Amino acid sequence: MEHIINRRSFLKLFGAGAAATLAACTGKKEKQKATEEYKKQVEPPTGKMTYRTNPSTGDKVSLLGYGMMRLPTKVDNDEEYDQEMVNRQVDYAIEHGLNYFDTSPAYCKGLSERCTGIALKRHKRTDFFVATKLSNFNPATWSREASIEMYHNSMKELQVDYIDYYLLHSVGGGGMEQFKQRYIDNGMIDFLMKEREAGRIRNLGFSYHGDVKVFDWLLSQHDKYHWDFVQIELNYLDWDYADEINSRNTDARYLYAELQKRGIPSVIMEPLLGGRLANLPQYLMTELKQRDPERSVASWAFRYAGTPEGVLTVLSGMTYMEHLKDNLLSYCPLKPLTAAEQEYLHKVVAEKILGLENIPCNDCKYCMPCPYGIDIPGIFVHYNKCKNEGSLPNNAGNADYRKNRRKYLISLDRTIPRDRQPDHCIQCGQCEPHCPQNIRIPRELAKIDEMIEQLKQDI
């Protein structure tokens, strides 16, 4: 593989839907704001990290795991990842006791494993656990030969001769038939089990999104496959309301309970729902700050995800140093939520968020790149932000309608270039199968486009 994977090569390898998976490109203003926030932060203590023990191997795993999916980019070039900053943040994480690093061949335009490998190679191999995945989304990679090549390439990019935690990536997407083609018919699960026996994989598991029948089937085969861990989406909104947000999703309460029945540790993804649980409507943020003025709004979600005893580690994609520091403060050490605090998040905060009826976009960018250049997550994030602020111009009888109408249209143009806005969507549907949240993306884009057109015409 070339030293730098160009866009065309990456599309060919992973498919358009996974091509920009979690390629975090953020603007200069965001970075400047992050720098200012970083300067104000309290320094997290060293030697205080909370650890959980993996029953399969006895690994002492840090409760905070580093998701290498939203790596920092250079200030003057958002298309290039800042390896020096990646190194600094990895060093800081390890210094504060974080030892679990999660990556994938599909993250950061195919460069996450390489960046992660460069950063970790500078540390003793016993100081960290590295997790990566068989991200064979594209049918061109479903063959045994192509999947094995991807597996070996992960070791090459990570510069390791064994992988601590290896996952079948995003099982459930595409249903049982696609799962069989990716992992059963080509003999890949059998191959990976032999690699585990040989010690080149220390723990074998899977990450789940989509059809719960696949999840249930894999657990029914636990006596055969002996899953060492399973990665699920768990947060205080998805605990009881995942299926209400989208009928194709599964409540975290069920997923966690099924793993607990079998003694399988849970690795948690999306504790913040792509930042949505850190960017709540102002009145909810005020409520949380009043309850605990010393902690961030995000810390409530992290403490929630880390409180269950069956959780091995909680992943966070930490682009900036202040993200890393704040999350370390949540887990160095963990102060578990009380039953009353969990009930408050379930019955008060989650229900109010559910009532907002936002588009459940986590800004993960699995849907990108759009072949027609549309900034799908950018459009959804902008819409949700305005809705959370109460500035969505959806009622012409409202006294602030004229002001909100102008604000929405101007901020849309400033945030998203005209040629990347929803009116360019042709409803091809290529994006929809890749969405972990099962959003009906073309339908939502059409609804927003209709609203924008009405605002422009002042109907």
C-alpha positions as CSV (number, residue, x, y, z in Angstrom):
1,M,0.0,0.0,0.0
2,E,1.3,3.5,-0.9
3,H,2.6,5.7,1.9
4,I,-0.3,8.0,1.5
5,I,-3.7,6.5,0.4
6,N,-5.3,8.8,-2.2
7,R,-9.0,9.3,-2.3
8,R,-9.6,7.1,-5.4
9,S,-7.6,4.2,-3.8
10,F,-9.5,4.5,-0.6
11,L,-12.8,4.5,-2.3
12,K,-11.8,1.3,-4.1
13,L,-10.7,-0.4,-1.0
14,F,-13.5,0.5,1.4
15,G,-16.4,1.7,-0.7
16,A,-17.8,5.2,-0.9
17,G,-19.9,4.9,2.2
18,A,-17.0,4.0,4.5
19,A,-14.4,6.2,2.7
20,A,-14.6,9.1,5.0
21,T,-15.5,7.2,8.1
22,L,-14.8,9.5,11.0
23,A,-12.5,11.8,9.0
24,A,-12.6,14.6,11.4
25,C,-11.9,17.9,9.6
26,T,-12.6,20.9,11.8
27,G,-12.3,24.6,11.1
28,K,-9.8,27.1,12.5
29,K,-12.4,28.8,14.7
30,E,-13.2,25.5,16.4
31,K,-9.5,24.9,17.0
32,Q,-9.0,28.4,18.4
33,K,-12.0,27.9,20.7
34,A,-10.6,24.5,21.8
35,T,-7.2,26.1,22.6
36,E,-8.9,28.7,24.8
37,E,-10.9,26.0,26.6
38,Y,-7.8,24.0,27.2
39,K,-6.1,26.9,28.9
40,K,-8.9,27.1,31.5
41,Q,-9.0,23.4,32.4
42,V,-8.0,21.8,35.6
43,E,-5.1,19.4,35.2
44,P,-6.2,15.7,35.7
45,P,-4.2,13.8,38.3
46,T,-1.8,11.0,37.4
47,G,-1.9,7.6,39.1
48,K,-5.7,7.8,39.6
49,M,-7.1,6.0,36.5
50,T,-9.9,3.5,37.2
51,Y,-9.2,0.1,35.7
52,R,-11.4,-2.9,34.9
53,T,-10.2,-6.5,34.6
54,N,-10.9,-8.5,31.4
55,P,-11.9,-12.0,32.7
56,S,-10.5,-13.7,29.6
57,T,-6.9,-12.5,29.8
58,G,-6.6,-10.7,33.1
59,D,-5.8,-7.4,31.3
60,K,-6.1,-4.3,33.5
61,V,-7.8,-2.0,31.0
62,S,-8.3,1.7,31.6
63,L,-11.9,2.7,31.9
64,L,-11.3,5.5,29.3
65,G,-10.3,4.2,25.9
66,Y,-8.9,6.4,23.1
67,G,-11.0,6.2,19.9
68,M,-8.5,7.0,17.1
69,M,-11.3,8.0,14.9
70,R,-11.3,11.8,15.1
71,L,-7.6,12.6,14.9
72,P,-6.4,16.2,15.0
73,T,-5.6,17.9,11.7
74,K,-3.1,20.6,11.0
75,V,-4.3,24.2,11.7
76,D,-3.3,25.4,8.2
77,N,-4.5,22.2,6.3
78,D,-7.6,20.3,7.5
79,E,-6.8,17.6,5.0
80,E,-3.6,16.5,6.7
81,Y,-3.4,14.8,10.1
82,D,-1.2,16.4,12.7
83,Q,1.1,13.5,13.7
84,E,3.0,15.6,16.1
85,M,-0.2,16.4,18.0
86,V,-1.4,12.8,17.8
87,N,2.0,11.8,19.5
88,R,1.6,14.5,22.2
89,Q,-2.0,13.4,23.0
90,V,-1.1,9.7,23.1
91,D,1.9,10.5,25.3
92,Y,-0.4,12.5,27.7
93,A,-3.0,9.7,27.7
94,I,-0.5,7.0,28.6
95,E,1.1,9.3,31.2
96,H,-2.3,9.5,32.9
97,G,-3.0,5.8,32.8
98,L,-5.0,5.4,29.6
99,N,-3.9,2.1,27.9
100,Y,-6.6,1.1,25.4
101,F,-6.4,2.5,21.8
102,D,-9.1,1.7,19.3
103,T,-8.6,2.2,15.6
104,S,-9.7,0.7,12.2
105,P,-8.4,0.5,8.6
106,A,-11.4,2.6,7.7
107,Y,-10.9,5.5,10.1
108,C,-9.5,8.9,9.0
109,K,-9.5,8.2,5.3
110,G,-7.5,5.0,5.9
111,L,-4.7,6.7,7.9
112,S,-5.8,6.1,11.5
113,E,-3.9,2.8,11.9
114,R,-0.7,4.4,10.5
115,C,-1.0,7.5,12.8
116,T,-1.8,5.3,15.8
117,G,1.1,2.9,15.0
118,I,3.6,5.8,14.8
119,A,2.5,7.2,18.1
120,L,2.4,3.9,20.0
121,K,5.7,2.6,18.6
122,R,7.4,5.2,20.8
123,H,6.2,3.4,23.9
124,K,6.9,-0.1,25.4
125,R,4.6,-2.7,23.9
126,T,3.4,-3.7,27.4
127,D,2.2,-0.1,28.1
128,F,-0.8,-0.3,25.8
129,F,-3.5,-2.5,24.3
130,V,-4.4,-1.8,20.7
131,A,-7.7,-2.7,19.1
132,T,-8.5,-2.7,15.5
133,K,-11.1,-4.2,13.1
134,L,-11.8,-6.3,10.1
135,S,-13.5,-3.4,8.2
136,N,-14.4,-5.4,5.1
137,F,-17.5,-3.3,4.2
138,N,-17.0,-3.2,0.5
139,P,-18.0,-6.4,-1.4
140,A,-14.6,-6.3,-3.1
141,T,-13.1,-7.1,0.3
142,W,-15.4,-10.0,1.2
143,S,-13.2,-12.7,-0.2
144,R,-11.0,-14.7,2.1
145,E,-7.9,-13.4,0.4
146,A,-8.8,-9.7,0.6
147,S,-10.0,-10.0,4.2
148,I,-6.8,-11.7,5.3
149,E,-4.7,-9.1,3.4
150,M,-6.6,-6.4,5.4
151,Y,-5.8,-8.2,8.6
152,H,-2.1,-8.5,7.9
153,N,-2.0,-4.9,6.7
154,S,-3.4,-3.7,10.1
155,M,-0.4,-5.3,11.8
156,K,2.0,-3.6,9.3
157,E,0.4,-0.2,9.8
158,L,0.3,-0.5,13.6
159,Q,3.8,-1.8,13.7
160,V,2.9,-4.8,15.9
161,D,3.2,-8.5,15.7
162,Y,0.0,-9.2,17.7
163,I,-3.3,-7.4,18.2
164,D,-4.7,-7.2,21.7
165,Y,-8.4,-6.7,20.7
166,Y,-9.6,-7.6,17.3
167,L,-13.2,-7.0,16.1
168,L,-15.5,-8.0,13.4
169,H,-16.5,-4.5,12.4
170,S,-20.1,-3.3,12.6
171,V,-22.0,-6.6,12.4
172,G,-25.7,-6.2,11.8
173,G,-25.5,-3.6,9.1
174,G,-27.0,-5.3,6.0
175,G,-28.6,-8.1,8.0
176,M,-27.7,-11.7,8.4
177,E,-27.0,-12.3,4.7
178,Q,-24.3,-9.7,4.5
179,F,-22.8,-10.9,7.8
180,K,-22.5,-14.4,6.4
181,Q,-20.8,-13.1,3.3
182,R,-18.3,-11.0,5.2
183,Y,-17.4,-13.5,7.9
184,I,-18.9,-17.0,7.5
185,D,-18.9,-18.0,3.9
186,N,-15.3,-16.9,3.4
187,G,-14.1,-18.8,6.6
188,M,-12.9,-15.6,8.2
189,I,-14.2,-16.3,11.7
190,D,-12.5,-19.7,11.7
191,F,-9.3,-18.0,10.4
192,L,-9.4,-15.4,13.2
193,M,-10.0,-18.1,15.9
194,K,-6.9,-19.8,14.7
195,E,-5.0,-16.5,14.9
196,R,-6.2,-16.2,18.5
197,E,-5.0,-19.7,19.3
198,A,-1.6,-18.8,17.8
199,G,-1.5,-15.7,20.0
200,R,-1.5,-13.1,17.2
201,I,-4.9,-12.1,18.4
202,R,-5.3,-11.9,22.2
203,N,-9.0,-11.1,22.4
204,L,-11.6,-11.6,19.7
205,G,-14.9,-9.8,19.6
206,F,-17.3,-7.8,17.4
207,S,-18.9,-4.3,17.2
208,Y,-22.7,-4.2,16.7
209,H,-24.9,-1.9,14.7
210,G,-28.1,-2.7,12.9
211,D,-30.1,-6.0,12.8
212,V,-30.5,-7.4,16.3
213,K,-30.9,-10.9,14.8
214,V,-27.2,-10.9,14.0
215,F,-26.3,-9.8,17.5
216,D,-28.6,-12.6,19.0
217,W,-27.2,-15.2,16.6
218,L,-23.6,-14.4,17.5
219,L,-24.3,-14.6,21.2
220,S,-26.2,-17.9,20.7
221,Q,-22.8,-19.2,19.2
222,H,-20.8,-18.1,22.2
223,D,-19.9,-21.6,23.3
224,K,-18.4,-22.1,19.8
225,Y,-16.7,-18.7,19.3
226,H,-15.9,-17.7,22.9
227,W,-16.3,-14.0,22.4
228,D,-13.8,-12.2,24.7
229,F,-15.6,-8.8,24.4
230,V,-18.4,-7.1,22.5
231,Q,-18.6,-3.4,21.5
232,I,-22.0,-1.8,21.8
233,E,-23.5,1.7,21.8
234,L,-24.5,2.7,25.3
235,N,-25.5,6.0,26.8
236,Y,-28.4,7.4,28.9
237,L,-30.5,8.2,25.8
238,D,-30.0,4.8,24.1
239,W,-30.5,2.8,27.3
240,D,-34.3,2.8,26.9
241,Y,-35.0,5.0,23.8
242,A,-32.8,3.7,21.0
243,D,-35.8,2.0,19.3
244,E,-38.0,5.0,19.9
245,I,-35.5,7.2,18.1
246,N,-35.3,4.7,15.3
247,S,-37.3,1.5,15.1
248,R,-34.2,-0.2,13.5
249,N,-32.1,0.4,16.6
250,T,-31.8,-1.7,19.7
251,D,-32.0,-0.4,23.3
252,A,-28.7,-0.6,25.2
253,R,-30.5,-2.0,28.2
254,Y,-31.1,-5.2,26.2
255,L,-27.6,-5.4,24.6
256,Y,-25.8,-5.0,27.9
257,A,-28.1,-7.5,29.7
258,E,-27.5,-10.1,27.1
259,L,-23.7,-9.7,27.4
260,Q,-23.9,-9.8,31.2
261,K,-25.9,-13.1,31.1
262,R,-22.9,-14.7,29.4
263,G,-20.1,-12.9,31.3
264,I,-18.9,-11.0,28.2
265,P,-17.3,-7.6,28.9
266,S,-18.8,-4.6,27.1
267,V,-16.7,-2.1,25.3
268,I,-18.7,1.1,24.9
269,M,-18.9,3.3,21.9
270,E,-20.9,6.6,21.4
271,P,-21.1,7.5,25.1
272,L,-21.7,11.1,23.9
273,L,-23.7,10.2,20.7
274,G,-21.2,12.1,18.6
275,G,-21.2,15.1,20.9
276,R,-25.0,15.4,21.1
277,L,-25.0,14.7,24.9
278,A,-22.4,17.4,25.4
279,N,-24.3,20.0,23.4
280,L,-27.7,19.9,25.0
281,P,-30.3,22.7,25.0
282,Q,-29.2,25.5,27.3
283,Y,-31.9,24.8,30.0
284,L,-30.7,21.2,30.3
285,M,-27.1,22.2,30.5
286,T,-28.0,24.6,33.2
287,E,-29.8,21.9,35.2
288,L,-26.8,19.6,35.0
289,K,-24.3,22.3,36.0
290,Q,-26.5,23.2,39.0
291,R,-26.4,19.6,40.1
292,D,-22.6,19.5,39.8
293,P,-20.9,22.8,39.1
294,E,-17.4,21.4,39.1
295,R,-18.1,18.9,36.2
296,S,-18.7,19.4,32.5
297,V,-22.0,18.4,30.9
298,A,-20.1,15.7,29.0
299,S,-18.8,14.2,32.2
300,W,-22.4,13.1,33.1
301,A,-22.5,11.0,30.0
302,F,-19.1,9.5,30.6
303,R,-19.8,8.7,34.2
304,Y,-23.1,7.1,33.2
305,A,-21.4,4.9,30.6
306,G,-18.6,3.9,33.0
307,T,-20.8,3.1,36.0
308,P,-22.0,-0.5,35.0
309,E,-19.6,-3.1,36.3
310,G,-19.7,-5.1,33.1
311,V,-18.1,-2.2,31.1
312,L,-14.5,-2.9,30.3
313,T,-13.7,0.5,28.7
314,V,-15.5,3.5,27.3
315,L,-14.3,4.8,23.9
316,S,-14.0,8.5,23.1
317,G,-12.8,10.1,19.9
318,M,-10.8,12.9,21.3
319,T,-9.7,15.4,18.7
320,Y,-8.4,18.1,21.1
321,M,-6.3,18.0,24.2
322,E,-9.2,19.5,26.2
323,H,-11.4,16.6,25.3
324,L,-8.8,14.2,26.6
325,K,-8.3,16.2,29.8
326,D,-12.0,16.5,30.5
327,N,-12.6,12.8,30.0
328,L,-9.6,11.9,32.1
329,L,-11.1,14.0,34.9
330,S,-14.2,11.8,34.7
331,Y,-12.3,8.6,35.1
332,C,-9.3,9.5,37.3
333,P,-10.9,8.1,39.3
334,L,-14.5,7.3,38.4
335,K,-17.1,8.5,40.8
336,P,-20.0,6.2,39.9
337,L,-23.4,7.7,39.4
338,T,-25.9,6.9,42.2
339,A,-29.2,5.2,41.4
340,A,-30.9,8.5,41.9
341,E,-28.6,10.2,39.4
342,Q,-29.1,7.5,36.8
343,E,-32.8,7.8,37.3
344,Y,-32.6,11.5,36.8
345,L,-30.8,11.0,33.5
346,H,-33.2,8.3,32.3
347,K,-36.5,10.0,33.3
348,V,-35.7,13.7,33.1
349,V,-32.9,14.5,30.7
350,A,-33.4,11.6,28.2
351,E,-37.1,12.1,28.0
352,K,-36.6,15.9,27.3
353,I,-34.0,15.1,24.6
354,L,-36.4,12.6,23.1
355,G,-39.1,15.3,23.0
356,L,-36.9,17.5,20.8
357,E,-37.2,15.0,17.9
358,N,-33.8,15.8,16.6
359,I,-32.3,14.0,13.7
360,P,-30.2,11.3,15.5
361,C,-27.0,12.1,13.6
362,N,-23.7,11.4,15.6
363,D,-21.5,13.2,13.0
364,C,-19.6,10.0,12.5
365,K,-19.3,10.5,8.7
366,Y,-19.9,6.9,7.9
367,C,-22.3,8.2,5.2
368,M,-19.5,10.2,3.5
369,P,-18.3,11.1,1.0
370,C,-21.4,11.8,-0.9
371,P,-20.9,11.2,-4.6
372,Y,-22.6,14.6,-5.2
373,G,-20.6,16.5,-2.6
374,I,-23.3,17.0,-0.1
375,D,-22.1,17.6,3.5
376,I,-24.7,15.3,5.0
377,P,-23.6,15.4,8.7
378,G,-22.9,19.1,8.5
379,I,-26.5,19.8,7.4
380,F,-27.9,17.6,10.2
381,V,-25.6,19.1,12.9
382,H,-26.6,22.6,11.8
383,Y,-30.3,21.7,11.9
384,N,-30.1,20.1,15.4
385,K,-28.0,23.0,16.7
386,C,-30.7,25.5,15.7
387,K,-33.4,23.3,17.1
388,N,-31.7,22.9,20.4
389,E,-31.1,26.7,20.7
390,G,-34.8,27.2,20.0
391,S,-34.0,29.3,16.9
392,L,-35.4,27.0,14.2
393,P,-37.8,29.2,12.2
394,N,-40.7,26.8,12.0
395,N,-43.5,29.0,13.2
396,A,-44.3,32.2,11.2
397,G,-46.6,33.4,14.0
398,N,-43.7,33.5,16.4
399,A,-42.4,37.0,17.3
400,D,-38.8,35.9,16.6
401,Y,-39.7,34.3,13.3
402,R,-38.2,37.0,11.0
403,K,-34.9,37.1,13.0
404,N,-34.6,33.3,13.2
405,R,-35.4,32.9,9.5
406,R,-32.5,35.3,8.6
407,K,-30.2,33.8,11.1
408,Y,-30.8,30.2,9.9
409,L,-30.2,31.0,6.2
410,I,-27.1,33.1,6.9
411,S,-25.6,30.6,9.3
412,L,-26.3,27.7,6.8
413,D,-24.4,29.5,4.1
414,R,-21.5,30.3,6.4
415,T,-21.4,26.7,7.7
416,I,-22.0,24.8,4.5
417,P,-21.0,25.9,1.0
418,R,-23.9,26.3,-1.4
419,D,-22.9,23.4,-3.6
420,R,-22.9,21.1,-0.6
421,Q,-26.4,21.9,0.7
422,P,-29.4,19.5,0.6
423,D,-30.9,20.8,-2.7
424,H,-28.1,18.9,-4.5
425,C,-29.3,15.6,-3.2
426,I,-30.7,13.4,-6.0
427,Q,-32.0,10.7,-3.6
428,C,-29.6,8.1,-4.9
429,G,-29.7,6.4,-1.4
430,Q,-26.0,5.4,-1.5
431,C,-25.5,6.9,2.0
432,E,-28.3,5.3,3.9
433,P,-27.0,1.7,4.2
434,H,-23.8,3.0,5.9
435,C,-25.5,4.9,8.7
436,P,-25.0,3.2,12.1
437,Q,-28.1,5.1,13.4
438,N,-30.2,3.9,10.5
439,I,-31.3,7.4,9.6
440,R,-33.3,7.6,6.4
441,I,-30.9,10.2,5.1
442,P,-32.4,11.1,1.7
443,R,-35.8,11.6,3.3
444,E,-34.4,13.9,6.0
445,L,-32.4,15.9,3.5
446,A,-35.5,16.3,1.4
447,K,-37.5,17.6,4.4
448,I,-34.7,20.1,5.3
449,D,-34.4,21.2,1.7
450,E,-38.2,21.8,1.5
451,M,-38.0,23.9,4.7
452,I,-35.0,25.9,3.3
453,E,-36.9,26.6,0.1
454,Q,-39.9,27.9,2.0
455,L,-37.7,30.1,4.1
456,K,-36.0,31.5,1.0
457,Q,-39.3,32.3,-0.6
458,D,-40.7,33.5,2.7
459,I,-43.7,31.3,2.4
